[in-house]
Amino acid sequence: MTDPVSRQLLARVESGDEQAAQQLYDRYVHRLIALARGRLSNKLARRIDPEDVVQSAYRSFFARAADGHFAVTETGDLWRLMVAITLNKLRSKAKFHRARKRNMQMEDSLSAHGRDYHFDPEKIASGPTPDEAAAVAEDLERLMEDLRPVERRMLELRLQDYTLEEIAEQVERSERTVRRLMGRLRDRLNMELEDAG
């Protein structure tokens, strides 16, 4: 069954009719936002705004429609097209936020690692005192003295915020080797911190 209304609307959008673009936007925007919202997990919902996803979908649609990329013949084709574009945008955003350096799993509570940490936001915002910075530098220096050159390089790269994969590539070791070393160093630092009270 043909859909003359959608076909006419699309033809007007293709010709640059702003009023038609607004009508098309109004026609689907709320349903598309609800669709995007319904597809987000709780963790992704903290990072991705469904309205931003839909806005991005409309921008892509209007840019391609102006070039005559779309054809509407059947009833519901325009809606299915908007759904497909929105879901592709949503998948792309989700992939971005699950990427290694932005991985949401890193946001899990530190208490999940067996300890319950309590931070004073004012202290964090103000940064370490000169004495605290000197103490950390001494601890790191002492820690690095016991490391082989390749291990020292791994730690230096980690302190510069390289990923485990990037470190493994630079030092020509497996990612598992890098992960084990970082685990050992973390455990050692934790023991020293506990001993220091």
N, C-alpha and C positions, 0 to 999 in steps of 0.2 A: 504494500500500500504506500503510495507517495505521500510526502509531507510538504505541501505547497508553502505553508507558513514558514517553516524552517528554511526551505530553499530560497524564498524571497528575502528572508532576513539575512541569510548568508550572502546573497547577491548584493544586497545593500551595504553590508559590512565590507565586502570586497571592493566596492566602489568608493569607500571612504566615508560612508554615511555615519556620522557620530551618534545620531539618534538611534539608529539600528544597533550600533555597538552597545549603547546603553541598555536597550531593550534586551539584547542577548545576554548581557551581563546580569541584569535583574532577573531574567527568566530562570537562571540556573545557580546563581551564586550561593544561595542559602543551602540548597541541597548538596552542592559540591563541598561546602565547608563542613556540613554534617558528615558527609562521606569521608573526608580526610580525617576529621576528628575521630570517627569510629574505627579507623585503621591504625591509629597511633597507640603504642603501648604506653604505660604510665611513664616510663623513663624517657621515651621519645617525646612525649607530650610536654615534658619540662623544657625541652630544647627547641621543639618545632611548633610554630604557630600555624594552625590549619588555614587561617586567613591569608598568611603569607604564601603558602603553597598554592592556594586558589588564585591569588593575584598573579603569581608567576605563571600559572597555567594559562590564565587569560592573556597575559602579555605574549606568550608563545603563540597562542591561538590567533590573536589579532595580527601579529607580525606575519604569520604564514598565510592567513586568510587574505591579507592584502596582496599577496603574490599569487593567489588563486590555487593554493595547494589542496583545498578540500572540495569534495562533492557530496551533496546530500540528496539521496534518492528515496530512501525508505523512511517511514515514520520512526522516529527515535534515533536516527543516525546522528543528529547533532548532539543529542544528550550523550550517546555512547562515545562520541568523539571527545567531548569535554571530560567525561569520566576517565577515558584512557589517558589523556594528557595530564589530568590531575594526579592519577595514580602513578604515572611515570615520574612526575615531579616529586611526589611523596617518596617513592623508592630511592630516587637520587639523593634527596635530603637525608633519608635514613642511612644510606650508605656512607655519606659524608660524616655523619655523627657517630657512626660505628667504626670509623677508620682508626687505626692504631693510636695515634696521639690524642684523639678526641674520644676514645672508647668510653662509653658510659659505665662499663664495669668498673672503671677506675674510681667512679664516684661512690661506690659502695662504702659503707661505714667502715672506718678503721677498726672498730670494735669487732668486726667479723674476723679479724686476724688474731683473736684471742686476748686482746687488750682493749681497755676502754680509755681513750684519750680525751682529755678536756682541754680546750684551748680558750685562752682569753683573747677575744677579738682585738682589744686595744693593744695588747702586746704584739700581736701578729702585725697589725697595721703600722706600728711604730718601728718594727724591725729589731734586730738584736742590738744589745748595748755593745760598746767597744770591748768590754771584758768577755761577753758571751761570744763575740765574733773571734776574738783571739783564742778562746778555749776551743772552739770548733776547729779553727785552723790548726791548732796544736794536735788535736785528736786526729784530724785527717793526715797531717804530716807523719805522726807516729804510725798510723794505720798503713800509709803508703810505704814506709820504710821496710815493712815485712813482706811487701808484694814483689813478685818478679816483674820485670819491665813490661811484659805483655799485660799482666794483670793491672799494673799501675795505669797503663794506657786505657784499659777498659773502664776503670773507675773515673779517670779524667773525662772520658767521653760521656759517661753517664751523668757526671756532674754538669756537663754542658747540655744536658737534656736530649742526648741522642737516644733513639729507641734501641732496644736489645738487638733487633735485626740489623740496624745500621752499624752498631758497634761490632757485631759478629763479622759483618762484611769488611769493615776497616781493619780489623786485627786478624782476619782470615782464620777465624775459629767458628765453631758451630754456635747457633743461638742458645742451645742447651748449656754449653760451657759457660757462656756469658751469664745466663740466668743463675747457674749454680754459684758462680763467684759472687754475684750481687746478693744472693741469698745468704751466703757465708758472711759477707761483710756486714749486711744488715743485722744478722744475728749477733755478730761480735759487737757492733755498736750498741745494740739493745742491751747486751750484758753489761757493757761498760757504763751505760746510762743508769741501769738498775743498781750497779755497785756504787755509783756516785750518788744514788738517792734521788 
